[in-house]
Amino acid sequence: MIGVFFFLVAIGFIGGLVYLLVVHREVPGAMEQRLGVLEALPADVGKWRDDEDSEEGKAAAARGLKRETRLFHDPNAGGFLGGGKLLRQVRYRNRATNEIVKVEPDEPVKRKRVRA
């Protein structure tokens, strides 16, 4: 008898999760109302900037390289919660030839959710 009770509770729990997933995914504004909206993107998204002030930039300058960083917004990557991903990209250029010598892996940047 107890096994039947736990089975029914598990079925109810799974049904509730499926309902929440469908509602948050398909009802416009439901997710924003409950979780808030993502903070606005920075104004310099997509623009490469010379990084001469950080420790890594100074170390690169000592090796004859120029370190450049940018924030990149990928709107198609975001998973279930949507909103896209904000990534920090870093590349190193040779100061003499301006050729890209090295590229670091993309680093995700956390965006906060702001309640309206």
Jmol script that loads the backbone (N, CA, C; Angstrom):
load data "model"
ATOM      1  N   MET A   1       0.813  -1.194   0.000  1.00  0.00           N
ATOM      2  CA  MET A   1       0.000   0.000   0.000  1.00  0.00           C
ATOM      3  C   MET A   1       0.864   1.269   0.000  1.00  0.00           C
ATOM      4  N   ILE A   2       1.945   1.224   0.776  1.00  0.00           N
ATOM      5  CA  ILE A   2       2.844   2.382   0.822  1.00  0.00           C
ATOM      6  C   ILE A   2       3.541   2.565  -0.524  1.00  0.00           C
ATOM      7  N   GLY A   3       3.869   1.455  -1.187  1.00  0.00           N
ATOM      8  CA  GLY A   3       4.512   1.530  -2.498  1.00  0.00           C
ATOM      9  C   GLY A   3       3.618   2.229  -3.516  1.00  0.00           C
ATOM     10  N   VAL A   4       2.314   1.952  -3.462  1.00  0.00           N
ATOM     11  CA  VAL A   4       1.372   2.595  -4.376  1.00  0.00           C
ATOM     12  C   VAL A   4       1.332   4.103  -4.104  1.00  0.00           C
ATOM     13  N   PHE A   5       1.351   4.477  -2.834  1.00  0.00           N
ATOM     14  CA  PHE A   5       1.338   5.892  -2.461  1.00  0.00           C
ATOM     15  C   PHE A   5       2.554   6.614  -3.041  1.00  0.00           C
ATOM     16  N   PHE A   6       3.750   6.043  -2.858  1.00  0.00           N
ATOM     17  CA  PHE A   6       4.963   6.679  -3.376  1.00  0.00           C
ATOM     18  C   PHE A   6       4.967   6.723  -4.903  1.00  0.00           C
ATOM     19  N   PHE A   7       4.402   5.689  -5.512  1.00  0.00           N
ATOM     20  CA  PHE A   7       4.296   5.672  -6.965  1.00  0.00           C
ATOM     21  C   PHE A   7       3.412   6.825  -7.453  1.00  0.00           C
ATOM     22  N   LEU A   8       2.276   7.026  -6.808  1.00  0.00           N
ATOM     23  CA  LEU A   8       1.375   8.112  -7.200  1.00  0.00           C
ATOM     24  C   LEU A   8       1.993   9.487  -6.940  1.00  0.00           C
ATOM     25  N   VAL A   9       2.720   9.624  -5.836  1.00  0.00           N
ATOM     26  CA  VAL A   9       3.403  10.887  -5.559  1.00  0.00           C
ATOM     27  C   VAL A   9       4.459  11.160  -6.623  1.00  0.00           C
ATOM     28  N   ALA A  10       5.193  10.138  -7.030  1.00  0.00           N
ATOM     29  CA  ALA A  10       6.216  10.305  -8.065  1.00  0.00           C
ATOM     30  C   ALA A  10       5.585  10.697  -9.400  1.00  0.00           C
ATOM     31  N   ILE A  11       4.474  10.062  -9.758  1.00  0.00           N
ATOM     32  CA  ILE A  11       3.773  10.405 -11.001  1.00  0.00           C
ATOM     33  C   ILE A  11       3.283  11.854 -10.947  1.00  0.00           C
ATOM     34  N   GLY A  12       2.738  12.268  -9.811  1.00  0.00           N
ATOM     35  CA  GLY A  12       2.283  13.648  -9.651  1.00  0.00           C
ATOM     36  C   GLY A  12       3.427  14.642  -9.752  1.00  0.00           C
ATOM     37  N   PHE A  13       4.565  14.305  -9.161  1.00  0.00           N
ATOM     38  CA  PHE A  13       5.733  15.178  -9.205  1.00  0.00           C
ATOM     39  C   PHE A  13       6.242  15.329 -10.639  1.00  0.00           C
ATOM     40  N   ILE A  14       6.325  14.218 -11.347  1.00  0.00           N
ATOM     41  CA  ILE A  14       6.792  14.251 -12.739  1.00  0.00           C
ATOM     42  C   ILE A  14       5.815  15.050 -13.597  1.00  0.00           C
ATOM     43  N   GLY A  15       4.518  14.865 -13.378  1.00  0.00           N
ATOM     44  CA  GLY A  15       3.516  15.625 -14.119  1.00  0.00           C
ATOM     45  C   GLY A  15       3.623  17.118 -13.853  1.00  0.00           C
ATOM     46  N   GLY A  16       3.881  17.490 -12.611  1.00  0.00           N
ATOM     47  CA  GLY A  16       4.060  18.905 -12.270  1.00  0.00           C
ATOM     48  C   GLY A  16       5.272  19.499 -12.955  1.00  0.00           C
ATOM     49  N   LEU A  17       6.362  18.757 -12.993  1.00  0.00           N
ATOM     50  CA  LEU A  17       7.567  19.239 -13.679  1.00  0.00           C
ATOM     51  C   LEU A  17       7.325  19.437 -15.175  1.00  0.00           C
ATOM     52  N   VAL A  18       6.653  18.476 -15.784  1.00  0.00           N
ATOM     53  CA  VAL A  18       6.356  18.594 -17.213  1.00  0.00           C
ATOM     54  C   VAL A  18       5.469  19.816 -17.459  1.00  0.00           C
ATOM     55  N   TYR A  19       4.474  20.024 -16.607  1.00  0.00           N
ATOM     56  CA  TYR A  19       3.607  21.193 -16.743  1.00  0.00           C
ATOM     57  C   TYR A  19       4.410  22.487 -16.653  1.00  0.00           C
ATOM     58  N   LEU A  20       5.290  22.593 -15.653  1.00  0.00           N
ATOM     59  CA  LEU A  20       6.095  23.804 -15.505  1.00  0.00           C
ATOM     60  C   LEU A  20       6.998  24.032 -16.709  1.00  0.00           C
ATOM     61  N   LEU A  21       7.599  22.963 -17.215  1.00  0.00           N
ATOM     62  CA  LEU A  21       8.461  23.102 -18.391  1.00  0.00           C
ATOM     63  C   LEU A  21       7.676  23.613 -19.593  1.00  0.00           C
ATOM     64  N   VAL A  22       6.495  23.073 -19.813  1.00  0.00           N
ATOM     65  CA  VAL A  22       5.680  23.486 -20.962  1.00  0.00           C
ATOM     66  C   VAL A  22       5.225  24.928 -20.789  1.00  0.00           C
ATOM     67  N   VAL A  23       4.757  25.291 -19.601  1.00  0.00           N
ATOM     68  CA  VAL A  23       4.264  26.648 -19.376  1.00  0.00           C
ATOM     69  C   VAL A  23       5.384  27.666 -19.542  1.00  0.00           C
ATOM     70  N   HIS A  24       6.537  27.408 -18.935  1.00  0.00           N
ATOM     71  CA  HIS A  24       7.636  28.368 -19.036  1.00  0.00           C
ATOM     72  C   HIS A  24       8.168  28.466 -20.457  1.00  0.00           C
ATOM     73  N   ARG A  25       8.055  27.417 -21.204  1.00  0.00           N
ATOM     74  CA  ARG A  25       8.590  27.404 -22.562  1.00  0.00           C
ATOM     75  C   ARG A  25       7.625  28.036 -23.568  1.00  0.00           C
ATOM     76  N   GLU A  26       6.326  27.791 -23.414  1.00  0.00           N
ATOM     77  CA  GLU A  26       5.367  28.146 -24.451  1.00  0.00           C
ATOM     78  C   GLU A  26       4.525  29.386 -24.162  1.00  0.00           C
ATOM     79  N   VAL A  27       4.377  29.772 -22.919  1.00  0.00           N
ATOM     80  CA  VAL A  27       3.551  30.929 -22.596  1.00  0.00           C
ATOM     81  C   VAL A  27       4.422  32.178 -22.610  1.00  0.00           C
ATOM     82  N   PRO A  28       4.131  33.140 -23.499  1.00  0.00           N
ATOM     83  CA  PRO A  28       4.959  34.346 -23.578  1.00  0.00           C
ATOM     84  C   PRO A  28       4.896  35.151 -22.275  1.00  0.00           C
ATOM     85  N   GLY A  29       6.045  35.520 -21.774  1.00  0.00           N
ATOM     86  CA  GLY A  29       6.124  36.357 -20.582  1.00  0.00           C
ATOM     87  C   GLY A  29       6.070  35.610 -19.260  1.00  0.00           C
ATOM     88  N   ALA A  30       5.787  34.325 -19.271  1.00  0.00           N
ATOM     89  CA  ALA A  30       5.681  33.584 -18.007  1.00  0.00           C
ATOM     90  C   ALA A  30       7.037  33.489 -17.319  1.00  0.00           C
ATOM     91  N   MET A  31       8.064  33.216 -18.078  1.00  0.00           N
ATOM     92  CA  MET A  31       9.395  33.075 -17.483  1.00  0.00           C
ATOM     93  C   MET A  31       9.914  34.425 -16.988  1.00  0.00           C
ATOM     94  N   GLU A  32       9.692  35.480 -17.772  1.00  0.00           N
ATOM     95  CA  GLU A  32      10.156  36.803 -17.361  1.00  0.00           C
ATOM     96  C   GLU A  32       9.438  37.270 -16.100  1.00  0.00           C
ATOM     97  N   GLN A  33       8.165  36.923 -15.987  1.00  0.00           N
ATOM     98  CA  GLN A  33       7.396  37.320 -14.815  1.00  0.00           C
ATOM     99  C   GLN A  33       7.913  36.630 -13.556  1.00  0.00           C
ATOM    100  N   ARG A  34       8.271  35.368 -13.669  1.00  0.00           N
ATOM    101  CA  ARG A  34       8.715  34.615 -12.499  1.00  0.00           C
ATOM    102  C   ARG A  34      10.202  34.816 -12.190  1.00  0.00           C
ATOM    103  N   LEU A  35      11.030  34.845 -13.231  1.00  0.00           N
ATOM    104  CA  LEU A  35      12.479  34.877 -13.022  1.00  0.00           C
ATOM    105  C   LEU A  35      13.106  36.246 -13.253  1.00  0.00           C
ATOM    106  N   GLY A  36      12.416  37.148 -13.936  1.00  0.00           N
ATOM    107  CA  GLY A  36      12.988  38.439 -14.292  1.00  0.00           C
ATOM    108  C   GLY A  36      13.609  38.374 -15.676  1.00  0.00           C
ATOM    109  N   VAL A  37      14.015  39.522 -16.195  1.00  0.00           N
ATOM    110  CA  VAL A  37      14.634  39.582 -17.519  1.00  0.00           C
ATOM    111  C   VAL A  37      16.149  39.713 -17.353  1.00  0.00           C
ATOM    112  N   LEU A  38      16.868  39.278 -18.357  1.00  0.00           N
ATOM    113  CA  LEU A  38      18.327  39.403 -18.312  1.00  0.00           C
ATOM    114  C   LEU A  38      18.726  40.866 -18.419  1.00  0.00           C
ATOM    115  N   GLU A  39      19.794  41.230 -17.704  1.00  0.00           N
ATOM    116  CA  GLU A  39      20.275  42.610 -17.779  1.00  0.00           C
ATOM    117  C   GLU A  39      20.677  42.929 -19.218  1.00  0.00           C
ATOM    118  N   ALA A  40      20.671  44.200 -19.556  1.00  0.00           N
ATOM    119  CA  ALA A  40      20.987  44.627 -20.921  1.00  0.00           C
ATOM    120  C   ALA A  40      22.426  44.279 -21.290  1.00  0.00           C
ATOM    121  N   LEU A  41      22.642  44.062 -22.577  1.00  0.00           N
ATOM    122  CA  LEU A  41      23.993  43.779 -23.062  1.00  0.00           C
ATOM    123  C   LEU A  41      24.841  45.043 -22.989  1.00  0.00           C
ATOM    124  N   PRO A  42      26.143  44.904 -22.749  1.00  0.00           N
ATOM    125  CA  PRO A  42      27.027  46.080 -22.758  1.00  0.00           C
ATOM    126  C   PRO A  42      27.034  46.744 -24.139  1.00  0.00           C
ATOM    127  N   ALA A  43      27.379  48.014 -24.169  1.00  0.00           N
ATOM    128  CA  ALA A  43      27.361  48.769 -25.426  1.00  0.00           C
ATOM    129  C   ALA A  43      28.460  48.321 -26.386  1.00  0.00           C
ATOM    130  N   ASP A  44      29.549  47.767 -25.876  1.00  0.00           N
ATOM    131  CA  ASP A  44      30.688  47.424 -26.741  1.00  0.00           C
ATOM    132  C   ASP A  44      30.701  45.953 -27.162  1.00  0.00           C
ATOM    133  N   VAL A  45      29.555  45.315 -27.244  1.00  0.00           N
ATOM    134  CA  VAL A  45      29.490  43.912 -27.659  1.00  0.00           C
ATOM    135  C   VAL A  45      29.962  43.800 -29.109  1.00  0.00           C
ATOM    136  N   GLY A  46      30.873  42.876 -29.348  1.00  0.00           N
ATOM    137  CA  GLY A  46      31.363  42.620 -30.692  1.00  0.00           C
ATOM    138  C   GLY A  46      32.556  43.468 -31.116  1.00  0.00           C
ATOM    139  N   LYS A  47      33.005  44.387 -30.295  1.00  0.00           N
ATOM    140  CA  LYS A  47      34.135  45.251 -30.656  1.00  0.00           C
ATOM    141  C   LYS A  47      35.402  44.774 -29.942  1.00  0.00           C
ATOM    142  N   TRP A  48      36.462  44.574 -30.714  1.00  0.00           N
ATOM    143  CA  TRP A  48      37.737  44.166 -30.129  1.00  0.00           C
ATOM    144  C   TRP A  48      38.392  45.365 -29.452  1.00  0.00           C
ATOM    145  N   ARG A  49      38.879  45.155 -28.245  1.00  0.00           N
ATOM    146  CA  ARG A  49      39.548  46.208 -27.472  1.00  0.00           C
ATOM    147  C   ARG A  49      40.941  45.716 -27.087  1.00  0.00           C
ATOM    148  N   ASP A  50      41.913  46.619 -27.176  1.00  0.00           N
ATOM    149  CA  ASP A  50      43.272  46.286 -26.722  1.00  0.00           C
ATOM    150  C   ASP A  50      43.262  46.180 -25.205  1.00  0.00           C
ATOM    151  N   ASP A  51      43.894  45.125 -24.704  1.00  0.00           N
ATOM    152  CA  ASP A  51      43.976  44.906 -23.259  1.00  0.00           C
ATOM    153  C   ASP A  51      45.423  45.099 -22.828  1.00  0.00           C
ATOM    154  N   GLU A  52      45.740  46.305 -22.403  1.00  0.00           N
ATOM    155  CA  GLU A  52      47.111  46.613 -21.989  1.00  0.00           C
ATOM    156  C   GLU A  52      47.224  46.804 -20.488  1.00  0.00           C
ATOM    157  N   ASP A  53      46.092  46.861 -19.793  1.00  0.00           N
ATOM    158  CA  ASP A  53      46.109  47.169 -18.359  1.00  0.00           C
ATOM    159  C   ASP A  53      46.130  45.937 -17.465  1.00  0.00           C
ATOM    160  N   SER A  54      45.616  44.816 -17.951  1.00  0.00           N
ATOM    161  CA  SER A  54      45.547  43.619 -17.101  1.00  0.00           C
ATOM    162  C   SER A  54      46.912  42.942 -17.012  1.00  0.00           C
ATOM    163  N   GLU A  55      47.003  42.011 -16.066  1.00  0.00           N
ATOM    164  CA  GLU A  55      48.251  41.243 -15.901  1.00  0.00           C
ATOM    165  C   GLU A  55      48.578  40.460 -17.174  1.00  0.00           C
ATOM    166  N   GLU A  56      47.539  39.844 -17.759  1.00  0.00           N
ATOM    167  CA  GLU A  56      47.759  39.056 -18.974  1.00  0.00           C
ATOM    168  C   GLU A  56      48.212  39.942 -20.132  1.00  0.00           C
ATOM    169  N   GLY A  57      47.644  41.148 -20.230  1.00  0.00           N
ATOM    170  CA  GLY A  57      48.029  42.077 -21.294  1.00  0.00           C
ATOM    171  C   GLY A  57      49.460  42.535 -21.159  1.00  0.00           C
ATOM    172  N   LYS A  58      49.882  42.799 -19.909  1.00  0.00           N
ATOM    173  CA  LYS A  58      51.276  43.207 -19.687  1.00  0.00           C
ATOM    174  C   LYS A  58      52.236  42.071 -19.983  1.00  0.00           C
ATOM    175  N   ALA A  59      51.852  40.843 -19.614  1.00  0.00           N
ATOM    176  CA  ALA A  59      52.702  39.687 -19.901  1.00  0.00           C
ATOM    177  C   ALA A  59      52.818  39.464 -21.411  1.00  0.00           C
ATOM    178  N   ALA A  60      51.715  39.662 -22.135  1.00  0.00           N
ATOM    179  CA  ALA A  60      51.748  39.506 -23.590  1.00  0.00           C
ATOM    180  C   ALA A  60      52.624  40.579 -24.227  1.00  0.00           C
ATOM    181  N   ALA A  61      52.551  41.813 -23.717  1.00  0.00           N
ATOM    182  CA  ALA A  61      53.386  42.897 -24.252  1.00  0.00           C
ATOM    183  C   ALA A  61      54.863  42.598 -24.041  1.00  0.00           C
ATOM    184  N   ALA A  62      55.191  41.964 -22.923  1.00  0.00           N
ATOM    185  CA  ALA A  62      56.586  41.603 -22.664  1.00  0.00           C
ATOM    186  C   ALA A  62      57.082  40.545 -23.658  1.00  0.00           C
ATOM    187  N   ARG A  63      56.163  39.734 -24.196  1.00  0.00           N
ATOM    188  CA  ARG A  63      56.525  38.709 -25.178  1.00  0.00           C
ATOM    189  C   ARG A  63      56.418  39.220 -26.607  1.00  0.00           C
ATOM    190  N   GLY A  64      56.081  40.516 -26.786  1.00  0.00           N
ATOM    191  CA  GLY A  64      55.961  41.078 -28.129  1.00  0.00           C
ATOM    192  C   GLY A  64      54.607  40.837 -28.764  1.00  0.00           C
ATOM    193  N   LEU A  65      53.597  40.555 -27.939  1.00  0.00           N
ATOM    194  CA  LEU A  65      52.254  40.303 -28.448  1.00  0.00           C
ATOM    195  C   LEU A  65      51.289  41.383 -27.960  1.00  0.00           C
ATOM    196  N   LYS A  66      50.197  41.515 -28.660  1.00  0.00           N
ATOM    197  CA  LYS A  66      49.138  42.440 -28.261  1.00  0.00           C
ATOM    198  C   LYS A  66      47.907  41.603 -27.919  1.00  0.00           C
ATOM    199  N   ARG A  67      47.380  41.784 -26.714  1.00  0.00           N
ATOM    200  CA  ARG A  67      46.208  41.023 -26.258  1.00  0.00           C
ATOM    201  C   ARG A  67      44.958  41.845 -26.535  1.00  0.00           C
ATOM    202  N   GLU A  68      43.991  41.216 -27.219  1.00  0.00           N
ATOM    203  CA  GLU A  68      42.724  41.867 -27.524  1.00  0.00           C
ATOM    204  C   GLU A  68      41.585  41.042 -26.950  1.00  0.00           C
ATOM    205  N   THR A  69      40.578  41.723 -26.414  1.00  0.00           N
ATOM    206  CA  THR A  69      39.415  41.030 -25.863  1.00  0.00           C
ATOM    207  C   THR A  69      38.146  41.647 -26.453  1.00  0.00           C
ATOM    208  N   ARG A  70      37.102  40.844 -26.454  1.00  0.00           N
ATOM    209  CA  ARG A  70      35.784  41.351 -26.828  1.00  0.00           C
ATOM    210  C   ARG A  70      34.719  40.508 -26.152  1.00  0.00           C
ATOM    211  N   LEU A  71      33.545  41.093 -26.020  1.00  0.00           N
ATOM    212  CA  LEU A  71      32.370  40.364 -25.564  1.00  0.00           C
ATOM    213  C   LEU A  71      31.562  40.011 -26.800  1.00  0.00           C
ATOM    214  N   PHE A  72      31.141  38.757 -26.884  1.00  0.00           N
ATOM    215  CA  PHE A  72      30.398  38.262 -28.040  1.00  0.00           C
ATOM    216  C   PHE A  72      29.082  37.689 -27.553  1.00  0.00           C
ATOM    217  N   HIS A  73      27.984  38.112 -28.160  1.00  0.00           N
ATOM    218  CA  HIS A  73      26.668  37.586 -27.793  1.00  0.00           C
ATOM    219  C   HIS A  73      26.223  36.592 -28.844  1.00  0.00           C
ATOM    220  N   ASP A  74      25.994  35.347 -28.411  1.00  0.00           N
ATOM    221  CA  ASP A  74      25.510  34.300 -29.295  1.00  0.00           C
ATOM    222  C   ASP A  74      24.027  34.080 -28.984  1.00  0.00           C
ATOM    223  N   PRO A  75      23.116  34.634 -29.787  1.00  0.00           N
ATOM    224  CA  PRO A  75      21.696  34.552 -29.462  1.00  0.00           C
ATOM    225  C   PRO A  75      21.105  33.156 -29.605  1.00  0.00           C
ATOM    226  N   ASN A  76      21.764  32.280 -30.362  1.00  0.00           N
ATOM    227  CA  ASN A  76      21.216  30.938 -30.585  1.00  0.00           C
ATOM    228  C   ASN A  76      21.590  29.952 -29.500  1.00  0.00           C
ATOM    229  N   ALA A  77      22.558  30.297 -28.666  1.00  0.00           N
ATOM    230  CA  ALA A  77      22.975  29.401 -27.590  1.00  0.00           C
ATOM    231  C   ALA A  77      22.412  29.944 -26.286  1.00  0.00           C
ATOM    232  N   GLY A  78      21.613  29.189 -25.639  1.00  0.00           N
ATOM    233  CA  GLY A  78      21.056  29.685 -24.391  1.00  0.00           C
ATOM    234  C   GLY A  78      20.369  28.600 -23.608  1.00  0.00           C
ATOM    235  N   GLY A  79      20.138  27.491 -24.258  1.00  0.00           N
ATOM    236  CA  GLY A  79      19.499  26.406 -23.548  1.00  0.00           C
ATOM    237  C   GLY A  79      18.032  26.673 -23.289  1.00  0.00           C
ATOM    238  N   PHE A  80      17.523  26.084 -22.236  1.00  0.00           N
ATOM    239  CA  PHE A  80      16.095  26.147 -21.922  1.00  0.00           C
ATOM    240  C   PHE A  80      15.647  27.552 -21.556  1.00  0.00           C
ATOM    241  N   LEU A  81      16.455  28.278 -20.813  1.00  0.00           N
ATOM    242  CA  LEU A  81      16.041  29.596 -20.343  1.00  0.00           C
ATOM    243  C   LEU A  81      16.191  30.676 -21.401  1.00  0.00           C
ATOM    244  N   GLY A  82      16.834  30.392 -22.518  1.00  0.00           N
ATOM    245  CA  GLY A  82      16.933  31.340 -23.614  1.00  0.00           C
ATOM    246  C   GLY A  82      17.778  32.557 -23.279  1.00  0.00           C
ATOM    247  N   GLY A  83      17.694  33.554 -24.119  1.00  0.00           N
ATOM    248  CA  GLY A  83      18.432  34.789 -23.890  1.00  0.00           C
ATOM    249  C   GLY A  83      19.815  34.794 -24.488  1.00  0.00           C
ATOM    250  N   GLY A  84      20.266  33.688 -25.017  1.00  0.00           N
ATOM    251  CA  GLY A  84      21.592  33.635 -25.603  1.00  0.00           C
ATOM    252  C   GLY A  84      22.691  33.584 -24.558  1.00  0.00           C
ATOM    253  N   LYS A  85      23.912  33.466 -25.039  1.00  0.00           N
ATOM    254  CA  LYS A  85      25.080  33.430 -24.158  1.00  0.00           C
ATOM    255  C   LYS A  85      25.965  34.630 -24.438  1.00  0.00           C
ATOM    256  N   LEU A  86      26.529  35.163 -23.381  1.00  0.00           N
ATOM    257  CA  LEU A  86      27.510  36.233 -23.503  1.00  0.00           C
ATOM    258  C   LEU A  86      28.872  35.615 -23.228  1.00  0.00           C
ATOM    259  N   LEU A  87      29.774  35.749 -24.189  1.00  0.00           N
ATOM    260  CA  LEU A  87      31.089  35.118 -24.099  1.00  0.00           C
ATOM    261  C   LEU A  87      32.185  36.169 -24.160  1.00  0.00           C
ATOM    262  N   ARG A  88      33.263  35.925 -23.415  1.00  0.00           N
ATOM    263  CA  ARG A  88      34.463  36.766 -23.514  1.00  0.00           C
ATOM    264  C   ARG A  88      35.457  36.016 -24.385  1.00  0.00           C
ATOM    265  N   GLN A  89      35.903  36.676 -25.449  1.00  0.00           N
ATOM    266  CA  GLN A  89      36.860  36.082 -26.365  1.00  0.00           C
ATOM    267  C   GLN A  89      38.171  36.847 -26.278  1.00  0.00           C
ATOM    268  N   VAL A  90      39.260  36.111 -26.330  1.00  0.00           N
ATOM    269  CA  VAL A  90      40.599  36.707 -26.210  1.00  0.00           C
ATOM    270  C   VAL A  90      41.465  36.177 -27.344  1.00  0.00           C
ATOM    271  N   ARG A  91      42.203  37.084 -27.965  1.00  0.00           N
ATOM    272  CA  ARG A  91      43.164  36.679 -28.993  1.00  0.00           C
ATOM    273  C   ARG A  91      44.443  37.491 -28.813  1.00  0.00           C
ATOM    274  N   TYR A  92      45.531  36.926 -29.301  1.00  0.00           N
ATOM    275  CA  TYR A  92      46.846  37.571 -29.219  1.00  0.00           C
ATOM    276  C   TYR A  92      47.356  37.802 -30.630  1.00  0.00           C
ATOM    277  N   ARG A  93      47.848  39.023 -30.883  1.00  0.00           N
ATOM    278  CA  ARG A  93      48.406  39.372 -32.192  1.00  0.00           C
ATOM    279  C   ARG A  93      49.890  39.682 -32.052  1.00  0.00           C
ATOM    280  N   ASN A  94      50.624  39.373 -33.090  1.00  0.00           N
ATOM    281  CA  ASN A  94      52.029  39.750 -33.168  1.00  0.00           C
ATOM    282  C   ASN A  94      52.087  41.252 -33.418  1.00  0.00           C
ATOM    283  N   ARG A  95      52.852  41.974 -32.610  1.00  0.00           N
ATOM    284  CA  ARG A  95      52.899  43.441 -32.739  1.00  0.00           C
ATOM    285  C   ARG A  95      53.517  43.873 -34.069  1.00  0.00           C
ATOM    286  N   ALA A  96      54.458  43.109 -34.589  1.00  0.00           N
ATOM    287  CA  ALA A  96      55.149  43.502 -35.818  1.00  0.00           C
ATOM    288  C   ALA A  96      54.295  43.230 -37.060  1.00  0.00           C
ATOM    289  N   THR A  97      53.680  42.047 -37.133  1.00  0.00           N
ATOM    290  CA  THR A  97      52.949  41.656 -38.345  1.00  0.00           C
ATOM    291  C   THR A  97      51.438  41.789 -38.207  1.00  0.00           C
ATOM    292  N   ASN A  98      50.943  41.988 -37.007  1.00  0.00           N
ATOM    293  CA  ASN A  98      49.513  42.076 -36.709  1.00  0.00           C
ATOM    294  C   ASN A  98      48.780  40.772 -37.016  1.00  0.00           C
ATOM    295  N   GLU A  99      49.527  39.683 -37.096  1.00  0.00           N
ATOM    296  CA  GLU A  99      48.951  38.374 -37.365  1.00  0.00           C
ATOM    297  C   GLU A  99      48.460  37.762 -36.055  1.00  0.00           C
ATOM    298  N   ILE A 100      47.316  37.086 -36.111  1.00  0.00           N
ATOM    299  CA  ILE A 100      46.790  36.411 -34.921  1.00  0.00           C
ATOM    300  C   ILE A 100      47.655  35.191 -34.639  1.00  0.00           C
ATOM    301  N   VAL A 101      48.233  35.168 -33.436  1.00  0.00           N
ATOM    302  CA  VAL A 101      49.155  34.108 -33.063  1.00  0.00           C
ATOM    303  C   VAL A 101      48.469  33.046 -32.215  1.00  0.00           C
ATOM    304  N   LYS A 102      47.589  33.480 -31.327  1.00  0.00           N
ATOM    305  CA  LYS A 102      46.986  32.559 -30.373  1.00  0.00           C
ATOM    306  C   LYS A 102      45.573  33.028 -30.052  1.00  0.00           C
ATOM    307  N   VAL A 103      44.678  32.061 -29.811  1.00  0.00           N
ATOM    308  CA  VAL A 103      43.306  32.366 -29.422  1.00  0.00           C
ATOM    309  C   VAL A 103      42.983  31.530 -28.187  1.00  0.00           C
ATOM    310  N   GLU A 104      42.482  32.195 -27.150  1.00  0.00           N
ATOM    311  CA  GLU A 104      42.090  31.477 -25.935  1.00  0.00           C
ATOM    312  C   GLU A 104      40.668  30.944 -26.095  1.00  0.00           C
ATOM    313  N   PRO A 105      40.309  29.894 -25.354  1.00  0.00           N
ATOM    314  CA  PRO A 105      38.928  29.386 -25.404  1.00  0.00           C
ATOM    315  C   PRO A 105      37.938  30.447 -24.900  1.00  0.00           C
ATOM    316  N   ASP A 106      36.737  30.413 -25.466  1.00  0.00           N
ATOM    317  CA  ASP A 106      35.697  31.341 -25.040  1.00  0.00           C
ATOM    318  C   ASP A 106      35.355  31.112 -23.576  1.00  0.00           C
ATOM    319  N   GLU A 107      35.121  32.216 -22.871  1.00  0.00           N
ATOM    320  CA  GLU A 107      34.789  32.152 -21.453  1.00  0.00           C
ATOM    321  C   GLU A 107      33.390  32.742 -21.254  1.00  0.00           C
ATOM    322  N   PRO A 108      32.433  31.952 -20.734  1.00  0.00           N
ATOM    323  CA  PRO A 108      31.090  32.486 -20.516  1.00  0.00           C
ATOM    324  C   PRO A 108      31.073  33.584 -19.452  1.00  0.00           C
ATOM    325  N   VAL A 109      30.285  34.624 -19.710  1.00  0.00           N
ATOM    326  CA  VAL A 109      30.119  35.721 -18.768  1.00  0.00           C
ATOM    327  C   VAL A 109      28.697  35.644 -18.221  1.00  0.00           C
ATOM    328  N   LYS A 110      28.577  35.585 -16.912  1.00  0.00           N
ATOM    329  CA  LYS A 110      27.262  35.492 -16.272  1.00  0.00           C
ATOM    330  C   LYS A 110      26.515  36.802 -16.411  1.00  0.00           C
ATOM    331  N   ARG A 111      25.252  36.693 -16.797  1.00  0.00           N
ATOM    332  CA  ARG A 111      24.362  37.859 -16.827  1.00  0.00           C
ATOM    333  C   ARG A 111      23.328  37.688 -15.725  1.00  0.00           C
ATOM    334  N   LYS A 112      23.041  38.763 -15.030  1.00  0.00           N
ATOM    335  CA  LYS A 112      22.092  38.702 -13.927  1.00  0.00           C
ATOM    336  C   LYS A 112      20.660  38.880 -14.451  1.00  0.00           C
ATOM    337  N   ARG A 113      19.733  38.339 -13.711  1.00  0.00           N
ATOM    338  CA  ARG A 113      18.322  38.542 -14.023  1.00  0.00           C
ATOM    339  C   ARG A 113      17.812  39.684 -13.159  1.00  0.00           C
ATOM    340  N   VAL A 114      17.119  40.623 -13.794  1.00  0.00           N
ATOM    341  CA  VAL A 114      16.620  41.806 -13.111  1.00  0.00           C
ATOM    342  C   VAL A 114      15.095  41.709 -13.060  1.00  0.00           C
ATOM    343  N   ARG A 115      14.575  41.844 -11.873  1.00  0.00           N
ATOM    344  CA  ARG A 115      13.112  41.829 -11.710  1.00  0.00           C
ATOM    345  C   ARG A 115      12.537  43.162 -12.126  1.00  0.00           C
ATOM    346  N   ALA A 116      11.454  43.097 -12.861  1.00  0.00           N
ATOM    347  CA  ALA A 116      10.813  44.341 -13.330  1.00  0.00           C
ATOM    348  C   ALA A 116       9.916  44.951 -12.265  1.00  0.00           C
TER     349      ALA A 116
END
end "model"
wireframe off; spacefill off
backbone 0.3
color backbone group
